[in-house]
Structures are given as C-alpha cells and as structure tokens.
C-alpha cells in the first residue's frame, strides 16, 4: 500500500496487491503523529520524529512543547 498525501487533508492510497485506489483523509495528532483514515475504514498511524537542530541544547530541554523551535520534525 502506498499512501500519497494530497491537498486539504485528503489522501490517495494505491493497493498494488489488488490494483485498486482508495481515498481518505489525514489529521495530525498533538504534533506527535499523522493519522490516515481511508474511506473503507482502514487506519494508519505514522509517528513524527523530533530531531534537535543544535545538539548543544540537548541538556537544556526539559519540555518539548515549549522548546519546539529547537527541533526539526520528520514523519517516518
């Protein structure tokens, strides 16, 4: 299954095994994960990975939410 994120919170999913296309929507959960829900009810979750931009700040971070500018976010 390959999922392509489209504009305005829509997704297109291609099921190579069945040769079909499905559509659905995506939402961000608390800046932590991406939730994809297909129109057939199947759901997928991808967690964001938070990387510190400058490693010298690593010991100073006590609250990730208040320190957001120090992080790069990437979805795996």
SULGI-V485938 format. One line per field, one symbol per residue. phi: phi as a letter, one per 30 degrees, with the letter a starting at -180 (. if undefined). psi: psi as a letter, one per 20 degrees, with the letter a starting at -180 (. if undefined). burial: # if it has 9 or more other ideal C-beta (glycine too) atoms within 8 Angstrom, else .. A space follows every 10 residues. Layout:
phi = ???
psi = ???
burial = ???
This chain:
phi = .cccdcdhic bbcccddcib cbbabbbcch hcacccbddd jdbbbbddcc cddbeddedc dcbdddcedd cccbcc
psi = ppppparlkq qpponhhikr pqrbrqqpok khrpppoqhj ipqqppqqpo ppgohiigii oioghikhii qpppp.
burial = ..#......# #####..... .###.#..#. ..######.. ....##.#.. .#....#... #.....#..# #.#...
